[in-house]
Amino acid sequence: MDETTEKKQVSRLEMLEKLLDNMKFGSITLIVQDGKIIQIDKTEKYRLKD
């Protein structure tokens, strides 16, 4: 793995950490192509109180 690829992987991991830190309920889906993350989908749910 070259330095550029390694930096991209680290930045993607940092992005995932930020998404997880700011989310209470929901899901994160990683789209992978040729062994690399090409897309991150975030679905957040909001719980409404009665």
Helices and strands as residue ranges (DSSP letters): H 3-21, E 26-33, E 36-44
